[in-house]
Amino acid sequence: MARHPVARTTVSKTGVIFGICAVLAGVTWLVFGQTLGHQFVTYDDPQYVYENANVAAGLSVKGVSWAFTHKVGGNWHPLTTISHMFDCQLYGLKPKGHHFSNVLLHTIAVILLFLVLRQMTGALWRSAFVAALFAIHPLHVESVAWISERKDVLSALFFLLTLGAYIRYVRRPSVTSYLLLLLVFAFGLMSKPMLVTVPFVLLLLDYWPLGRIRVPKFAKGPARRPATKSAWSVISGLITEKIPLFALSALSSAVTLLAQLYSKTAIDQLPFGWRLKNAAVSYVAYIWEMFWPAGLAAFYPHPNDRLQSRFSSQ
């Protein structure tokens, strides 16, 4: 008996998706697999891994408790610290294993990005292109090749899991799916507090591509009253829906602020105005480097009171 055309189409599409995932993984390892031959560096790696006795001792109940009650490098990111402990448990202080974990996490994030984008937009090849660009973009070299930047690749993984959990909740709302969303988002915040803006990102996704925010249609006739809910009513409902997520972001921000207050660094000696101006220029620099990633370096000296940026000399 001949197979049904729909079944053949489904199998074919599944095969294409699997093939794209395999290619994305291969490209990622082709570029970043070479880091497995690299060593630790003396910048941050000592305090994060090999000179931190609590981390180097490996994974234990005592170590996990320490990770949740202490900060490392002026930051509170217990899941990142625990991931370093896990690596020390598996590989000891051999840098090859630690680099392997970074590349593996980045590879999973690349594949998740492709799957999430395809699920949201339905665009197969465009999603694959964006994921491929994300996989090998030069701005990710620091995150993947530097062991201390585990917090970046780990938080990226949980960010994409958060997006995936949100899509599941939107399409099949339930208490269970919402709790899963909160859980993976909390894990992301405990990997790197940079994810505090995720609730705002989800609101943008509500507009596009999820289409949960629509311009109201007007009924025919002289009254011209809206036939659907007003846009503000819809938006307020979506904001209310995300209050627990905003609460987690606020809590993470408070913890991060406290951690920074009790961790004096060299940059604290600079006037606030200098730091503010440099932050504004850095935002522009990062956007520019997304499109033209040239002149990258491992360390960028602070320009003090001069409005310069990384791309000023390019």
Wavefront OBJ file of the C-alpha trace (Angstrom):
o trace
v 0.000 0.000 0.000
v 1.299 3.459 -0.898
v 2.009 5.820 1.961
v -0.258 8.795 2.417
v 1.150 12.028 0.832
v 0.746 13.931 4.120
v 2.804 11.315 5.954
v 5.538 11.496 3.306
v 5.581 15.294 3.555
v 5.858 15.174 7.354
v 8.719 12.669 7.232
v 10.478 14.761 4.580
v 10.130 17.962 6.614
v 11.379 16.220 9.757
v 14.382 14.978 7.829
v 15.181 18.477 6.585
v 14.951 19.917 10.100
v 17.177 17.170 11.471
v 19.651 17.771 8.662
v 19.765 21.521 9.361
v 20.374 20.846 13.056
v 23.227 18.497 12.162
v 24.791 21.074 9.823
v 24.489 23.812 12.466
v 26.183 21.569 15.024
v 28.925 20.692 12.550
v 29.622 24.311 11.651
v 29.742 25.302 15.320
v 32.251 22.572 16.156
v 34.281 23.301 13.041
v 34.811 26.864 14.256
v 34.981 26.446 18.029
v 36.176 22.853 18.377
v 39.743 24.117 18.117
v 39.380 25.722 21.554
v 39.649 22.258 23.120
v 43.396 22.586 22.678
v 43.539 25.899 24.525
v 44.536 26.512 28.123
v 43.114 28.517 31.002
v 43.908 32.230 30.903
v 45.015 34.393 33.807
v 42.096 36.807 33.446
v 39.152 35.698 35.650
v 39.812 31.965 35.172
v 41.785 31.755 38.461
v 38.994 33.158 40.666
v 36.241 31.382 38.734
v 37.859 27.956 38.469
v 41.373 26.774 39.166
v 42.301 28.959 42.170
v 38.828 28.819 43.715
v 39.032 25.986 46.243
v 35.236 25.673 46.524
v 34.862 25.252 42.770
v 37.952 23.118 42.154
v 36.784 20.642 44.811
v 34.015 19.535 42.466
v 30.300 19.041 42.951
v 28.954 18.460 46.460
v 26.060 19.489 48.673
v 28.396 21.828 50.542
v 29.627 23.315 47.266
v 26.104 23.890 45.935
v 25.175 25.598 49.205
v 28.273 27.783 48.914
v 27.370 28.726 45.327
v 23.949 30.008 46.426
v 25.290 31.974 49.384
v 28.446 33.539 47.923
v 29.371 35.635 44.916
v 32.265 35.083 42.523
v 34.023 37.939 40.800
v 31.496 40.362 42.270
v 28.581 38.487 40.698
v 25.890 36.170 42.068
v 25.245 33.494 39.473
v 24.977 30.206 41.372
v 24.084 28.018 38.386
v 27.182 29.191 36.526
v 29.314 28.441 39.562
v 27.721 25.008 39.919
v 28.422 24.285 36.246
v 32.123 25.017 36.875
v 32.003 22.684 39.888
v 30.464 19.990 37.706
v 33.265 20.367 35.165
v 35.885 20.095 37.921
v 34.132 16.953 39.110
v 34.318 15.438 35.604
v 37.605 16.765 34.243
v 39.522 18.062 37.229
v 41.571 21.088 36.261
v 42.233 19.950 32.705
v 41.132 22.904 30.551
v 40.110 20.712 27.598
v 36.991 19.473 29.408
v 35.980 22.976 30.482
v 36.298 24.230 26.912
v 34.314 21.211 25.721
v 31.417 22.197 28.000
v 31.395 25.749 26.644
v 31.276 24.565 23.025
v 28.609 21.972 23.829
v 26.375 24.541 25.545
v 26.811 26.951 22.633
v 25.949 24.205 20.143
v 22.741 23.357 21.988
v 21.836 27.057 22.083
v 22.385 27.360 18.311
v 20.065 24.441 17.590
v 17.468 25.752 20.035
v 17.574 29.168 18.352
v 16.814 27.578 14.993
v 13.950 25.490 16.402
v 12.441 28.396 18.352
v 12.607 30.814 15.417
v 11.057 28.251 13.104
v 8.305 27.531 15.613
v 7.506 31.216 16.027
v 7.713 32.317 12.401
v 7.302 29.163 10.325
v 10.264 30.321 8.207
v 12.571 27.340 7.815
v 15.555 28.618 5.856
v 15.566 32.122 7.284
v 15.587 30.628 10.781
v 18.477 28.384 9.761
v 20.414 31.382 8.405
v 19.955 33.402 11.603
v 21.016 30.416 13.723
v 24.106 29.867 11.546
v 25.059 33.526 11.885
v 24.548 33.292 15.651
v 26.704 30.149 15.746
v 29.863 31.598 14.214
v 29.553 35.356 14.738
v 32.911 36.788 15.882
v 31.255 38.496 18.872
v 30.661 35.023 20.332
v 34.338 34.096 20.377
v 34.813 35.600 23.828
v 31.749 33.832 25.201
v 32.677 30.384 23.875
v 36.478 30.392 23.914
v 36.871 31.943 27.374
v 36.069 29.497 30.172
v 35.081 32.289 32.573
v 32.351 33.358 30.166
v 30.431 30.178 30.905
v 27.763 32.491 32.314
v 27.149 33.845 28.817
v 26.657 30.541 26.988
v 24.676 29.084 29.906
v 22.334 32.069 30.146
v 21.876 31.998 26.355
v 20.781 28.379 26.634
v 18.208 29.184 29.323
v 17.077 32.288 27.429
v 16.179 30.153 24.435
v 14.544 27.544 26.662
v 12.506 30.414 28.141
v 11.373 31.447 24.659
v 10.461 27.869 23.870
v 8.512 27.517 27.113
v 6.699 30.787 26.378
v 5.633 29.611 22.931
v 4.302 26.424 24.492
v 2.375 28.446 27.084
v 0.913 30.803 24.467
v -0.313 27.975 22.269
v -1.427 25.620 25.056
v -2.034 27.745 28.177
v -1.969 25.873 31.474
v -0.629 26.273 34.992
v 1.998 23.625 34.282
v 3.328 25.362 31.172
v 3.464 28.713 32.997
v 5.347 27.192 35.946
v 7.822 25.684 33.487
v 8.283 29.143 31.970
v 9.014 30.629 35.401
v 11.435 27.824 36.229
v 13.635 28.105 33.140
v 13.591 31.907 33.390
v 14.742 31.709 37.016
v 17.533 29.341 35.947
v 18.573 31.882 33.313
v 18.715 34.689 35.861
v 20.835 32.489 38.138
v 23.207 31.925 35.223
v 23.590 35.613 34.367
v 21.348 38.474 35.523
v 21.515 40.039 32.058
v 18.238 38.218 31.337
v 16.264 40.727 33.438
v 14.940 42.255 30.193
v 13.298 38.992 29.058
v 9.729 40.049 30.077
v 10.026 43.036 27.740
v 11.331 40.767 24.982
v 8.286 38.545 25.430
v 6.019 41.573 25.034
v 7.726 42.369 21.732
v 7.223 38.773 20.634
v 3.534 39.123 21.531
v 3.306 41.762 18.824
v 5.435 39.875 16.303
v 5.636 37.087 15.385
v 3.117 35.619 17.843
v 0.421 38.145 16.838
v -1.177 38.445 20.276
v -1.454 42.246 19.948
v -3.737 43.252 17.110
v -5.141 46.580 15.967
v -8.877 46.572 16.841
v -11.344 46.246 13.987
v -14.327 48.592 13.837
v -17.888 47.450 13.262
v -19.831 48.807 10.310
v -22.454 51.473 10.800
v -22.630 54.988 12.239
v -21.527 53.933 15.732
v -18.134 52.731 14.488
v -17.471 50.987 17.803
v -14.593 48.538 18.094
v -15.685 44.993 17.285
v -12.888 43.565 19.413
v -11.090 44.491 22.589
v -9.139 47.731 22.533
v -5.394 47.488 21.986
v -4.731 48.857 25.467
v -6.981 46.251 27.027
v -5.060 43.497 25.266
v -1.658 44.978 26.168
v -2.590 45.471 29.827
v -3.706 41.851 29.961
v -0.402 40.683 28.506
v 1.541 42.821 30.982
v -0.506 41.443 33.881
v 0.209 37.941 32.635
v 3.931 38.634 32.989
v 3.901 40.135 36.496
v 5.594 37.031 38.021
v 8.328 37.328 35.386
v 8.820 41.021 36.157
v 8.974 40.110 39.859
v 11.783 37.636 39.193
v 13.638 40.276 37.172
v 13.252 42.819 39.987
v 14.512 40.316 42.556
v 17.514 39.450 40.383
v 18.285 43.145 39.874
v 18.192 43.753 43.628
v 20.516 40.828 44.336
v 22.909 41.977 41.594
v 22.935 45.527 42.968
v 23.727 44.284 46.469
v 26.498 42.057 45.136
v 28.041 44.967 43.249
v 27.780 47.322 46.218
v 29.896 44.986 48.309
v 32.405 44.315 45.524
v 34.612 47.303 44.871
v 36.385 47.184 41.523
v 38.807 49.458 39.702
v 36.001 51.002 37.647
v 34.347 52.235 40.848
v 37.163 54.782 41.117
v 35.988 56.490 37.932
v 33.415 59.317 38.101
v 29.851 58.259 37.400
v 29.595 60.692 34.477
v 32.543 59.073 32.727
v 31.035 55.632 33.134
v 27.645 56.822 31.898
v 29.071 58.355 28.730
v 31.165 55.279 28.017
v 28.116 53.033 28.500
v 26.155 55.057 25.937
v 28.974 54.827 23.398
v 29.394 51.108 24.093
v 25.767 50.457 23.149
v 26.434 52.004 19.749
v 29.706 50.062 19.474
v 28.007 46.720 20.066
v 25.351 47.460 17.432
v 28.038 48.478 14.962
v 30.088 45.355 15.677
v 27.067 43.164 15.004
v 27.326 44.241 11.369
v 31.061 44.942 11.163
v 32.948 42.900 13.779
v 36.417 44.344 13.299
v 39.047 45.550 15.745
v 37.973 43.120 18.468
v 40.286 42.552 21.422
v 40.411 40.689 24.719
v 40.565 43.882 26.751
v 39.438 47.454 26.087
v 40.989 50.133 28.324
v 38.474 52.639 29.659
v 38.660 55.890 27.637
v 38.210 57.987 30.794
v 36.565 61.312 29.921
v 36.992 60.969 26.169
v 33.994 59.921 24.091
v 35.776 57.175 22.247
v 34.726 53.664 21.484
v 36.150 50.418 20.235
v 35.372 51.323 16.640
v 36.831 54.839 16.799
v 40.201 53.646 15.502
v 38.849 51.370 12.782
l 1 2 3 4 5 6 7 8 9 10 11 12 13 14 15 16 17 18 19 20 21 22 23 24 25 26 27 28 29 30 31 32 33 34 35 36 37 38 39 40 41 42 43 44 45 46 47 48 49 50 51 52 53 54 55 56 57 58 59 60 61 62 63 64 65 66 67 68 69 70 71 72 73 74 75 76 77 78 79 80 81 82 83 84 85 86 87 88 89 90 91 92 93 94 95 96 97 98 99 100 101 102 103 104 105 106 107 108 109 110 111 112 113 114 115 116 117 118 119 120 121 122 123 124 125 126 127 128 129 130 131 132 133 134 135 136 137 138 139 140 141 142 143 144 145 146 147 148 149 150 151 152 153 154 155 156 157 158 159 160 161 162 163 164 165 166 167 168 169 170 171 172 173 174 175 176 177 178 179 180 181 182 183 184 185 186 187 188 189 190 191 192 193 194 195 196 197 198 199 200 201 202 203 204 205 206 207 208 209 210 211 212 213 214 215 216 217 218 219 220 221 222 223 224 225 226 227 228 229 230 231 232 233 234 235 236 237 238 239 240 241 242 243 244 245 246 247 248 249 250 251 252 253 254 255 256 257 258 259 260 261 262 263 264 265 266 267 268 269 270 271 272 273 274 275 276 277 278 279 280 281 282 283 284 285 286 287 288 289 290 291 292 293 294 295 296 297 298 299 300 301 302 303 304 305 306 307 308 309 310 311 312 313 314
